[in-house]
Amino acid sequence: MLAARLRSEGIDARLVGAVASTYGLTVGDMARIDVYVPEDQLDDATYVLLADEVDATLAAPTEWWDAGSDRPASRRSWLWWVAATLLATTLFGVAVGLLHHW
């Protein structure tokens, strides 16, 4: 993702490491991937990464992003289904108990 972000800004980023590794699971130094940038583009790459970090720090919390969407309503419908299921189970148990004593 880092290399893709740098490339989107016109910086020639290159990945070196376990990118095309034949091992499916890599751990420790075997999983290390380095991002190389030409020396003449190093200041630009540093600026892009710093700007991204500042933007992420100043962004609104994720719970604000879906404000006004239908997600809270779907959460409430889930709660209603659970409540209805518990009520139905309780009523069924009471009915079975009454029939048993009859």
N, C-alpha and C positions, 0 to 999 in steps of 0.2 A: 504494500500500500504506500509505503514511503517513497519508493522509486516511482510509482505511478503518479503520485502527487508532484514530485519534482519534475517528471517528464511533462506533465500537463502545463507546467510553467516554462517549458522550453529548456530545461536543464538536462544535460546528458548524463543521467544516473545509470550506473551499471551495478548489477548484483553479482557478488562473488561468494561462493560457499556451497552449501548443501542445497542449492536451488534445483539442480538436476541430479540429485543424488539417487543412486540405485537402492539405497536403504529406505524402507518405508517408515520406520520409526527411528528418529535421531534424537539423541539426548546430549546435553552438555555442549562440548566444543564441536561435536559432529553436526549439531543443529545450527551452528553459528552462520549467519548470513551478513556479509558486510556490504554496505552501499558506498560505492566510489563515485566521486564527482570530480570532473576536471578542475584543476587548481584555479583556472581563470574564472570558473563559475561558483567557486566555493562561497564567496560572500553573498551571492544571490541565493544559493541554496540555504545558507544560514538564515537569511532574511525571510524566506518562504516558510521555513520550519518555525521560526520565532513568531511570525504573524499567525500561523495556524494555532500555535499554543496559546497566544493571547486571545484569539477568537474563541477557542474552546473554553478558556477561563471566564470570559465575559458573557458567554451564551447563557440563555435562560435554562433553568433546570428542566429535565426531560418531562416532568409531570406537567409543565406548562404547555408543552408542544401539542398535546392533544386536547387542550381546553376547547370546549364547545363541540367536541366530536361526540359520536354515539357510544363511545366505549363505556362511559359510566352507566348508561342505560343497560348495556349488555351485562354489566356486572350486577346490576340490580335484578335483572331477569334471572340470572343464575341463582341469586339469593332467594327469589320467589320460588324457583323450582325446588330448592332444598327445603324451604319451609313447607311447601305443599306436600312433598314426599314424607316429611316427618309427621305432618298432620294426618295424612292418609294412613300411615303405618300405625299411629296411635289409635285412630278410630277403628281400624281393622282389628287391632288387639283388644280393644274394649268390646267390640261386637262378638268376637270369638269367645271372650270371657263370659259375656252374658248368655250366649248360646250354650256354653258348657254347663252353666248353672241351671239352665232351664230344663 
